[in-house]
């Protein structure tokens, strides 16, 4: 009986970790016959776990959603990761999830072993989270996108551009990326026949999802983070600026900032940046503490001139 219970837990763990399993795959993993697998699946069903079976050569087993949430099986590292994630979510970032995260974290901490509870408490106590002012995203939007990416289903959504224009996009979703408080979707735009990065807070998914697709190879050697960084720095902002900094490139790259720097000579370099507010960009460039020249756009140059005159008036009586 003890051996059977341990095998059921291992089977449940496998079903929770992977979307689809064939009978022979589970048989090989657990070292039992496919008939035993079928019997164990029936035992899980009797315990309330909705395990779906598809017959045939391409068939297999899948853990589906039921009317009620059955117990989840987590190892130590997974339990710590979930608890820490809930603690971060309680601080905001996803619309309406703060209170729910607190309730879920309280339930999880009740059943955590003391050794894990100490680890979670240490992480939460000695970690400071500074909330940003980025737009929040509804949880159902994130789950809709994630499910479409998982199932390789095309996603249609209304998208609001920088200038407020709305278009309908048809995209093969690849990955969701969370960067500096904002959520982004990386996907292949079927109409434009190219990869694109979309801000999720500007998306409104249409349901149901579209047809299935065969996943493509992402540019940038498959590095999603690098691709999003490039997209954010080039196309995600309303304004793009090029500024000549009177400082060596090595000095500016050494700053603890994510700067796009190109060396010009030994004493100057080009800074390229983007933003939705040119006034904020003008102030931010001044924080770098070096002389600079605005090469583009004209709107940024005008705001820098306005700021310089304001600062001059502030000390004109001295």
C-alpha positions as CSV (number, residue, x, y, z in Angstrom):
1,X,0.0,0.0,0.0
2,X,2.9,2.4,0.9
3,X,4.5,1.6,-2.5
4,X,1.3,2.3,-4.3
5,X,0.8,5.6,-2.5
6,X,4.3,6.8,-3.4
7,X,3.8,5.8,-7.0
8,X,0.5,7.8,-7.1
9,X,2.3,10.9,-5.8
10,X,5.0,10.5,-8.4
11,X,2.4,10.0,-11.1
12,X,0.5,13.1,-10.0
13,X,3.8,15.1,-9.9
14,X,4.5,14.1,-13.5
15,X,1.0,15.0,-14.7
16,X,1.3,18.4,-13.0
17,X,4.7,19.1,-14.5
18,X,3.9,18.2,-18.2
19,X,0.8,18.9,-20.3
20,X,0.6,15.5,-22.2
21,X,2.0,12.1,-21.4
22,X,1.6,8.9,-23.3
23,X,1.0,5.6,-21.5
24,X,4.4,4.1,-22.4
25,X,6.2,7.3,-21.3
26,X,4.6,7.1,-17.8
27,X,5.2,3.4,-17.7
28,X,8.9,3.9,-18.4
29,X,9.2,6.8,-15.9
30,X,7.5,4.8,-13.1
31,X,8.9,1.4,-13.9
32,X,5.5,-0.3,-14.1
33,X,3.2,-1.7,-16.8
34,X,0.8,0.4,-18.8
35,X,-2.0,-1.5,-17.2
36,X,-0.8,-0.3,-13.8
37,X,-0.7,3.2,-15.1
38,X,-4.4,2.9,-16.2
39,X,-5.3,1.6,-12.7
40,X,-3.4,4.4,-11.0
41,X,-5.1,7.0,-13.2
42,X,-8.5,5.6,-12.0
43,X,-7.3,6.0,-8.4
44,X,-6.4,9.6,-9.0
45,X,-9.8,10.2,-10.6
46,X,-11.5,8.8,-7.5
47,X,-9.6,11.3,-5.4
48,X,-10.9,14.2,-7.5
49,X,-8.1,14.7,-10.0
50,X,-9.6,15.1,-13.5
51,X,-7.2,13.1,-15.6
52,X,-8.3,13.0,-19.2
53,X,-7.3,10.1,-21.5
54,X,-7.2,10.1,-25.3
55,X,-7.1,6.7,-27.1
56,X,-5.1,5.9,-30.1
57,X,-1.4,6.1,-31.2
58,X,-1.2,9.8,-30.6
59,X,-3.3,9.6,-27.4
60,X,-2.2,9.9,-23.8
61,X,-3.0,11.4,-20.4
62,X,-3.6,15.0,-19.4
63,X,-4.4,16.6,-16.1
64,X,-7.4,18.8,-16.7
65,X,-9.4,21.3,-14.8
66,X,-12.2,20.1,-12.5
67,X,-15.1,21.7,-10.7
68,X,-13.0,22.1,-7.6
69,X,-9.3,22.6,-7.1
70,X,-7.7,19.3,-5.9
71,X,-4.5,19.4,-3.7
72,X,-1.3,20.3,-5.5
73,X,1.9,18.4,-5.1
74,X,4.9,20.7,-4.6
75,X,8.5,19.9,-3.8
76,X,10.5,22.1,-1.4
77,X,11.9,24.5,-4.0
78,X,8.5,24.8,-5.8
79,X,6.8,25.6,-2.5
80,X,9.3,28.4,-1.7
81,X,9.0,29.8,-5.2
82,X,5.2,30.0,-4.9
83,X,5.3,31.6,-1.5
84,X,7.9,34.2,-2.6
85,X,5.9,34.9,-5.8
86,X,2.7,35.4,-3.8
87,X,4.5,37.8,-1.5
88,X,5.7,39.8,-4.5
89,X,2.3,39.7,-6.1
90,X,0.7,41.1,-2.9
91,X,2.7,44.2,-3.6
92,X,0.9,44.9,-6.8
93,X,1.7,44.6,-10.6
94,X,-1.3,42.6,-11.6
95,X,-4.7,44.3,-11.4
96,X,-6.9,43.2,-8.4
97,X,-4.5,40.4,-7.3
98,X,-3.1,41.9,-4.2
99,X,-5.8,40.8,-1.7
100,X,-6.1,37.4,-3.3
101,X,-2.3,36.9,-3.1
102,X,-2.3,37.7,0.6
103,X,-5.1,35.1,1.3
104,X,-3.3,32.4,-0.8
105,X,0.0,33.2,0.9
106,X,-1.6,32.8,4.4
107,X,-3.0,29.4,3.5
108,X,0.3,28.2,2.1
109,X,2.3,29.4,5.1
110,X,-0.1,27.5,7.4
111,X,1.0,24.1,5.9
112,X,4.7,24.9,5.1
113,X,7.2,22.9,7.2
114,X,9.1,25.0,9.6
115,X,12.3,24.7,7.6
116,X,10.6,26.2,4.5
117,X,8.7,28.8,6.5
118,X,12.0,30.2,7.8
119,X,13.4,30.4,4.3
120,X,10.3,32.3,3.0
121,X,10.2,34.6,6.0
122,X,13.9,35.5,5.6
123,X,13.4,36.3,1.9
124,X,10.3,38.4,2.6
125,X,11.8,40.2,5.6
126,X,15.2,41.1,4.0
127,X,13.9,42.0,0.6
128,X,12.6,45.5,-0.2
129,X,10.1,45.9,-3.1
130,X,9.6,49.4,-4.5
131,X,6.3,49.5,-6.4
132,X,6.4,51.2,-9.8
133,X,3.9,53.3,-11.6
134,X,3.5,51.0,-14.6
135,X,0.0,50.2,-15.7
136,X,-1.5,47.1,-14.1
137,X,-2.7,44.2,-16.2
138,X,-5.8,42.1,-15.5
139,X,-5.0,38.5,-14.5
140,X,-7.4,37.0,-17.1
141,X,-5.5,38.8,-19.9
142,X,-2.2,37.3,-18.8
143,X,-3.7,33.8,-18.5
144,X,-5.4,34.1,-21.9
145,X,-2.1,35.0,-23.5
146,X,-0.2,32.3,-21.6
147,X,-2.7,29.6,-22.5
148,X,-2.6,30.5,-26.2
149,X,1.2,30.4,-26.1
150,X,1.2,27.1,-24.3
151,X,-1.3,25.5,-26.7
152,X,0.3,27.1,-29.8
153,X,-2.9,28.9,-30.8
154,X,-3.0,32.1,-32.7
155,X,-4.1,35.1,-30.7
156,X,-6.3,37.9,-32.0
157,X,-6.5,41.1,-30.0
158,X,-7.2,44.8,-30.3
159,X,-4.0,46.8,-29.8
160,X,-3.7,50.5,-28.9
161,X,-0.5,52.1,-30.4
162,X,1.6,55.0,-29.1
163,X,-0.7,57.6,-30.7
164,X,-3.9,56.1,-29.5
165,X,-4.7,54.3,-32.8
166,X,-6.4,50.9,-32.4
167,X,-5.7,48.0,-34.7
168,X,-6.6,44.3,-34.8
169,X,-3.5,42.0,-34.6
170,X,-3.2,38.3,-35.4
171,X,-0.2,36.9,-33.6
172,X,1.5,33.6,-32.8
173,X,2.3,34.2,-29.1
174,X,5.8,33.0,-28.0
175,X,6.5,34.3,-24.5
176,X,5.3,36.8,-21.8
177,X,8.1,38.9,-20.4
178,X,7.9,41.0,-17.2
179,X,10.3,44.0,-17.3
180,X,10.6,46.9,-14.9
181,X,6.9,46.6,-13.9
182,X,5.5,46.2,-17.4
183,X,4.3,43.1,-19.1
184,X,5.3,42.4,-22.8
185,X,4.2,39.8,-25.3
186,X,6.8,38.5,-27.8
187,X,5.1,36.9,-30.8
188,X,5.1,36.5,-34.6
189,X,2.7,38.9,-36.3
190,X,1.0,36.9,-39.1
191,X,0.0,39.9,-41.1
192,X,3.3,41.8,-41.0
193,X,5.2,38.5,-41.3
194,X,7.7,39.5,-38.6
195,X,8.4,39.2,-34.9
196,X,6.9,42.0,-32.7
197,X,6.9,43.0,-29.0
198,X,3.6,44.2,-27.6
199,X,2.8,45.9,-24.3
200,X,0.2,43.8,-22.6
201,X,-1.6,46.7,-20.9
202,X,-2.4,48.0,-24.5
203,X,-3.9,44.6,-25.5
204,X,-7.5,43.4,-25.4
205,X,-7.6,39.7,-26.5
206,X,-10.5,38.4,-28.5
207,X,-11.8,35.0,-27.8
208,X,-11.9,32.2,-28.8
209,X,-8.3,31.8,-29.9
210,X,-7.4,31.2,-33.5
211,X,-6.0,28.1,-35.2
212,X,-3.0,26.2,-34.0
213,X,0.5,27.0,-35.4
214,X,3.9,25.4,-35.5
215,X,6.3,27.3,-33.2
216,X,9.0,29.4,-35.0
217,X,12.6,30.0,-34.0
218,X,12.9,33.3,-32.2
219,X,15.6,35.8,-33.5
220,X,18.5,36.9,-31.2
221,X,19.6,33.2,-30.8
222,X,16.3,32.5,-28.9
223,X,17.1,34.9,-26.1
224,X,13.7,36.3,-25.3
225,X,15.1,38.8,-22.7
226,X,17.6,40.2,-25.2
227,X,14.9,40.5,-27.9
228,X,12.5,42.4,-25.6
229,X,15.3,44.8,-24.5
230,X,16.0,45.6,-28.1
231,X,12.3,46.0,-28.9
232,X,11.8,48.3,-25.8
233,X,14.8,50.4,-26.7
234,X,13.8,50.9,-30.4
235,X,10.0,50.6,-31.0
236,X,8.0,50.6,-27.8
237,X,8.2,54.3,-27.0
238,X,6.4,57.2,-28.5
239,X,9.6,59.2,-28.7
240,X,13.1,58.0,-29.7
241,X,16.1,60.3,-28.9
242,X,19.7,60.4,-29.9
243,X,21.9,62.5,-27.5
244,X,25.7,63.2,-27.8
245,X,27.3,62.8,-24.4
246,X,30.5,64.6,-23.7
247,X,32.0,61.7,-21.8
248,X,33.8,58.5,-22.7
249,X,31.7,55.5,-23.6
250,X,33.4,53.3,-20.9
251,X,32.5,55.8,-18.2
252,X,28.8,55.8,-19.2
253,X,28.6,52.0,-19.6
254,X,30.0,51.7,-16.1
255,X,26.9,53.4,-14.6
256,X,24.4,51.1,-12.9
257,X,21.9,51.9,-15.7
258,X,20.6,50.1,-18.7
259,X,22.0,52.5,-21.3
260,X,22.3,52.1,-25.1
261,X,25.7,53.6,-25.7
262,X,27.8,53.9,-28.9
263,X,31.3,55.3,-28.7
264,X,32.1,58.2,-31.1
265,X,35.7,59.0,-30.0
266,X,37.8,58.9,-26.8
267,X,35.8,61.7,-25.2
268,X,32.2,61.5,-26.5
269,X,29.6,58.9,-27.1
270,X,26.0,58.6,-28.4
271,X,23.1,57.8,-26.1
272,X,19.9,56.4,-27.6
273,X,16.8,56.2,-25.5
274,X,13.1,56.2,-25.7
275,X,10.1,57.4,-23.7
276,X,6.5,58.5,-23.8
277,X,7.1,61.9,-22.1
278,X,9.8,64.2,-23.6
279,X,9.8,66.4,-20.5
280,X,10.6,63.4,-18.3
281,X,13.3,62.4,-20.8
282,X,14.9,65.9,-20.6
283,X,15.0,65.7,-16.8
284,X,16.4,62.2,-16.8
285,X,19.3,63.0,-19.1
286,X,20.3,65.8,-16.8
287,X,20.7,63.3,-14.0
288,X,23.6,61.7,-15.9
289,X,25.8,64.6,-14.7
290,X,27.6,65.2,-18.0
291,X,27.4,67.9,-20.8
292,X,25.3,66.8,-23.7
293,X,23.8,67.8,-27.0
294,X,20.3,66.7,-28.2
295,X,20.6,65.6,-31.8
296,X,17.0,64.3,-32.1
297,X,14.0,64.7,-31.8
298,X,13.3,68.5,-31.9
299,X,10.6,68.1,-29.2
300,X,13.2,67.0,-26.7
301,X,15.6,69.9,-27.6
302,X,12.7,72.3,-27.0
303,X,12.0,70.8,-23.5
304,X,15.7,70.9,-22.6
305,X,15.8,74.6,-23.6
306,X,12.7,75.3,-21.5
307,X,14.3,73.5,-18.5
308,X,17.5,75.5,-18.9
309,X,15.7,78.8,-18.9
310,X,13.7,77.7,-15.9
311,X,16.9,76.8,-14.0
312,X,18.5,80.0,-15.0
313,X,15.6,82.1,-13.7
314,X,15.8,80.1,-10.4
315,X,19.2,81.5,-9.7
316,X,19.0,84.8,-11.5
317,X,18.9,86.8,-8.2
318,X,22.2,85.4,-7.0
